Amino acid sequence: MAQRRSEPYIWVTWLTKLLAGESQCEWSAWYRAHHSDYEKIPSDFDVATWTVEHNDLINSRREQLLDEGHEVYVEEENAFRRVGKTGIVVSGKPDILAIRNGKGVIEDCKTGRPRASDQLQVLVYMLLLPIGNPRCEGVKLSGRVTYKTRSVEIPSSGLDDGFKGRFVELVQKVGGDKPLPKAPAWTECRWCDIGPSDWLYRVDEPPESAETKTDLF
C-alpha cells in the first residue's frame, strides 16, 4: 500500500522529462513526489544490459578525464539532496564531476538515443550540485552529455532566468499539495510504474490504428 511521504521528494529526471515536453502526465511526477511504497508495474526494461553499458561508458570517460589531468568524482560521490525553503526535496546523482585548473564539467553518460531532457538534466545538475558543495567552490562549471558516439556541450549560459523560473515553478507544482492533471495515454502509461491500485485509468494497451481512407486529397 502506498505511503504518504513526510515531505515531498522529487528525483531530477521526473522534472526534466516534463520540462522537455517528453512527458505530459504531471500527475505521475506529483504522485511519486508525495508517495512511496506504491504498487509498481513490472518493467520489461533490460536493467542488466543497461547497467553494464552505462558503467562501461562512465569508466571509459573517467579514464580519459584522469589522463587529461582532471580530478574526477563519479556517481555516488556526486549524489545530492537539496531542501528548499518550502520543505520540498530535490535529489539527483550526476555521473561525473571533473575539475582541473579552476574549471569543472558536470557530465552525464547516456547509452540510449539523444533526448532534449538529457541536456535539461545536466542543466539542473549545474544549478543544484554546486549549492553547499565544497568541491565546486570557486570552480567555473559547464556541462556535457556523453553518448556512445558523440558528446554535447552544455554552456553555463543555459542557466538563465527563464530556465531557472521554469524549473522553480515546476518544482513547486510537483511538490505542492494539489494533485496535478493526469494524462492517461499509451505513450505516457507504458513508461509509468504506478500500478492500477493507485491509478485505475492507466492505459496498458497501444491504440488501434487510426488509419482511415479519405477522398479529400
N, C-alpha and C positions, 0 to 999 in steps of 0.2 A: 504494500500500500504506500502511496506517495506520502512523503513527509514534508511539511512546510518548513522551509529554511528559516532560521532565526534572523538572517539578514540576506538581502538579495545578492546573489553571486553570479557573475557573468564571465564566461570564457571569451577571450578576444574573438575567436573565429565565429561565434554566434552573431557578433556585431558586424563583422566585415562583409559577410555574405549579404546582409541586409543593406549595408552602405553601398555595395556594388550593384544592388538590384538583382543578384543571382538567387535570392530568396525573397518571397513576398509574404511569407507567413510570420508576421511579428509575434503572433500568439505562441508559436513554438519556442522562440527565444525567451519570451516572457515566462512561460511555464517552467522551463529549465532553470531560469534565474530564481524562481520562487519555490521550487520543489526538488527534493532529492528522493532516491529510492523508489522512483516510479516504475511501473511495469514497462520493460523495454522489449521492443521487437527485435528478434534475432536478425543479424545482418549477414548478407552473403559476401560482404567485402572481405577480400583476402588479406587479413591483417598480417599474417606471417610474411608473405611476399613483400607487402608494402614496408614492413619494418626492416627487413633485410636491405631492400633497395634504398630506403631513406637513410639508414645508418651508414651504408657504403658511401652515399653521396656526401653526408656530413663528414665522415672520416677523411674522404679524399680532399674536401675543401679545407679541413683542419690542417692536414699535412702541407698543403700548398701555402696556406697563410703563415704557418710556422716557418716554412722555408724562406718566406719573404720578410721574416723578422718581426711578425706580429706577436703580441700576447693574445692568446686565444682561449675563450671561455665557451663551453659547449652545454647546451640543453639545460640540465638541472641547475647548473651554475648561474644560469640567466633567468630562472623562474622568478616571477614577481607576483605580488598581491598588493594592489593599491586600493585603499579605502577612502572613498570620497566623504565630503562633509555631510552628505545625505545618508551615509552608512552603507551605500552601495559598494560592493567589492567587484573589481575587475582584475582578472588574473590572466597570465599568459606565460609563454616559455619560448623565447626566440632560440632558434637552433644554434646560432653562432654570434658571439661578440668578439670582434678582433680590433686590437688597439696598437697603434705604432706612431711614435713622434707626435703625440697630442691629437691625432686623428683616429676616429673609430668608425667601424661599419657594423651595423646590425644586419645579419644575413639569415634568410630563411631558405631552406632547401626543399624543392618540390619535385616529386617524381611523376606527377600527372601532367595533363595539358595545362598550359598557362591560363589563368583567370585573372580578371580585374581585382578580385578580392585578395589575391596574393600580394599585390602591391599595397593595397589598403591595410592589410595585416601588418606589413613591415612598417608602414607609417604610424600605426597605433603603437607598435613596439618602440619606435623612435620617440613617440610622445611620452610614453609611460615608463619605459625602462630606466631612463636617467633619474627619475624622481627618487631621491633618497639613496641613490646607488653610488657609493664612493668610487667605483671603478670608472664611472662616467664623468666625474667631476673635472671640469676644465677641458673636457675632450669634445672636439667638434665632430658630431655624428652625421653619418649618411646611412643609406640603406641599400640593400641588394636582395633581389630574389634570384636564386640559382636553380636552373633546371638541368636536365641531363646534358643538353647540348648548347645551352647559352645562358647568359645572365642578363638581368635588367637592373640598371642602377636607379636608385630612388633618392633624389636630392632632398636636402633638408627644406628647400623652398616649398615642398609639398605640404609642410606643416603650417599652412597659412590660417588666417582667422576663419575662413569659410569651412575648411576641413575640421578645425577644432570645434566650431559651432555645431556642425552636423553630428560629430562624434558625441559631444556632451548632450545634445538633445536626444540622441538615440539611447545613450546610457540611462538617462533619466526616464525615458519611456519604458524601456525593457526592465529597469529596476523599480519602476513605480508600482503602486498598489493596484491600479486599474488594469484589468486584463486587456490585452491588445487584440486587434482583429485577427480572425482565423482566415486561412486561405486553403480550404480543402480541395486539392487537385493532385493528380498523379505526379506531376512534376515536383510538387512540394513533399507530399507524403512518402514517396519512395525513398527519400533520404532521411526521413524523420524516425527516430527510435521510440517515440512516445506511443505506448500501447493503447489498445482500444478501451481498456478500463478507465483511462483518463481522457481519451479523445475518441468519442463514439463515432464521429463522422469522418474519420480518416479514409482516404481513397486508396485501396490496396490493389486495384487493377488498372491497367492503362486503358484509355478511352478507345472505343471502336473508331475505325477510320471515319473521318469527316468528309471523305471524298464524295462529291455529288456532281454529276454531269449537268451542264447547262448549255443552252443555245444562245446565251447572252453575248458570247465572244467566240 
